[in-house]
Amino acid sequence: MARPRQISKIQSPPRVKGFMPLGHYTQEPERIVMLHLEEYEAIRLLDYEHLSQEEASGFMQVSRPTLTRIYERARFKIASALTEGRQVIIEGGTAIFEGRWFACLACRSKFNDPVGKGAECCPLCGSNQYERVKG
């Protein structure tokens, strides 16, 4: 019996929900690559933030070998999506967000509540119409 996956800590939700290929040679739309939130975070920390695997694993609160496996899965998924012209959706996985995150229904921005008191309004547009982002 396999062990349950370790829960990874994510700093913030991604700014986008996914990516779609353009052009004549793309595959049919039902062929989708699902990039999990912890895979997105591994790519962000290692490739975008240029952290070492040791630093990134500490930040995500997983072991370094676990981070390596997550990162390899993410790289394979992105490479197959680029090579085969497939859509990438970023969602799911076994991750929790650092702090409480909300999505504004008016301007679609995402903002957090690190203290945990509850958000009063969107810091960008001032709207009080928002929902909690689950993670």
C-alpha positions as CSV (number, residue, x, y, z in Angstrom):
1,M,0.0,0.0,0.0
2,A,1.4,3.4,-1.0
3,R,1.9,6.1,1.5
4,P,-0.4,9.2,1.2
5,R,1.2,12.2,-0.5
6,Q,2.8,14.7,1.8
7,I,1.0,18.1,1.9
8,S,3.1,20.9,0.4
9,K,3.0,24.6,1.5
10,I,2.2,27.1,-1.3
11,Q,3.0,30.8,-0.9
12,S,0.1,32.0,-3.0
13,P,-2.3,30.8,-5.7
14,P,-1.2,31.1,-9.3
15,R,-2.2,34.2,-11.2
16,V,-3.7,32.2,-14.0
17,K,-5.7,29.0,-14.1
18,G,-3.8,27.6,-17.1
19,F,-2.5,28.1,-20.6
20,M,-3.8,27.3,-24.0
21,P,-1.8,26.6,-27.2
22,L,-2.3,28.7,-30.3
23,G,-2.0,27.6,-33.9
24,H,-2.8,25.0,-36.5
25,Y,-1.0,22.0,-35.1
26,T,-2.6,22.0,-31.6
27,Q,-4.3,18.9,-30.3
28,E,-8.0,18.6,-29.7
29,P,-9.1,20.6,-26.7
30,E,-10.1,17.6,-24.5
31,R,-6.4,16.6,-24.2
32,I,-5.4,18.5,-21.1
33,V,-2.3,18.5,-18.9
34,M,-3.2,18.9,-15.3
35,L,-0.4,20.7,-13.4
36,H,-0.9,20.4,-9.6
37,L,-0.4,23.4,-7.3
38,E,2.6,21.8,-5.7
39,E,4.2,21.2,-9.1
40,Y,3.5,24.9,-10.0
41,E,5.1,26.0,-6.8
42,A,8.2,23.8,-7.4
43,I,8.7,25.3,-10.9
44,R,8.1,28.8,-9.5
45,L,10.6,28.4,-6.6
46,L,13.4,26.6,-8.5
47,D,13.2,28.1,-12.0
48,Y,11.6,31.6,-11.4
49,E,13.0,32.4,-7.9
50,H,16.2,30.5,-8.5
51,L,16.2,28.9,-5.1
52,S,18.3,25.8,-4.4
53,Q,16.4,22.5,-3.9
54,E,17.3,22.6,-0.2
55,E,15.8,26.1,0.2
56,A,12.7,25.3,-1.8
57,S,12.0,22.1,0.0
58,G,12.3,24.0,3.3
59,F,9.9,26.6,2.1
60,M,7.4,24.0,0.9
61,Q,7.9,22.0,4.1
62,V,8.7,18.7,2.2
63,S,11.8,16.7,2.0
64,R,14.4,17.4,-0.7
65,P,13.8,14.0,-2.5
66,T,10.0,14.7,-2.4
67,L,10.6,18.1,-4.0
68,T,12.8,16.5,-6.6
69,R,10.0,14.1,-7.6
70,I,7.4,16.9,-7.7
71,Y,9.7,19.0,-9.9
72,E,10.4,16.1,-12.3
73,R,6.7,15.5,-12.7
74,A,6.1,19.2,-13.4
75,R,8.9,19.4,-15.9
76,F,7.6,16.3,-17.8
77,K,4.0,17.7,-17.9
78,I,5.1,21.1,-19.2
79,A,7.4,19.5,-21.8
80,S,4.6,17.2,-23.0
81,A,2.2,20.1,-23.2
82,L,4.6,22.2,-25.2
83,T,5.7,19.4,-27.5
84,E,2.2,18.0,-28.1
85,G,0.4,21.4,-28.2
86,R,-1.9,20.6,-25.2
87,Q,-3.7,22.8,-22.8
88,V,-2.3,23.2,-19.2
89,I,-4.7,23.6,-16.3
90,I,-3.2,24.5,-12.9
91,E,-5.3,23.1,-10.0
92,G,-5.6,20.3,-7.5
93,G,-2.9,18.4,-5.8
94,T,-2.0,18.1,-2.1
95,A,-1.2,21.7,-1.1
96,I,-2.2,24.3,1.4
97,F,-1.8,28.1,1.1
98,E,0.3,30.1,3.4
99,G,-2.2,32.3,5.2
100,R,-5.9,32.7,4.1
101,W,-6.4,33.7,0.4
102,F,-9.4,35.4,-1.2
103,A,-10.4,36.1,-4.8
104,C,-12.2,39.3,-5.5
105,L,-15.4,38.7,-7.6
106,A,-15.3,42.3,-9.0
107,C,-11.7,42.8,-10.2
108,R,-10.6,39.1,-10.1
109,S,-7.5,39.9,-8.0
110,K,-6.2,37.5,-5.3
111,F,-5.2,38.8,-1.9
112,N,-4.3,37.2,1.4
113,D,-5.1,37.5,5.1
114,P,-1.9,36.3,6.8
115,V,-3.2,37.2,10.3
116,G,-6.4,35.1,9.9
117,K,-8.9,37.7,11.0
118,G,-10.9,37.7,7.8
119,A,-10.7,40.1,4.9
120,E,-12.9,43.2,5.0
121,C,-12.6,44.3,1.3
122,C,-10.4,43.9,-1.8
123,P,-7.3,46.0,-1.4
124,L,-7.3,46.9,-5.1
125,C,-10.9,47.9,-5.9
126,G,-12.4,48.1,-2.4
127,S,-15.2,45.6,-3.2
128,N,-16.6,43.5,-0.4
129,Q,-17.6,40.8,-2.8
130,Y,-15.0,38.1,-2.6
131,E,-14.7,34.4,-1.9
132,R,-12.2,32.3,0.0
133,V,-9.7,30.4,-2.2
134,K,-9.4,26.8,-1.2
135,G,-6.0,25.2,-1.1
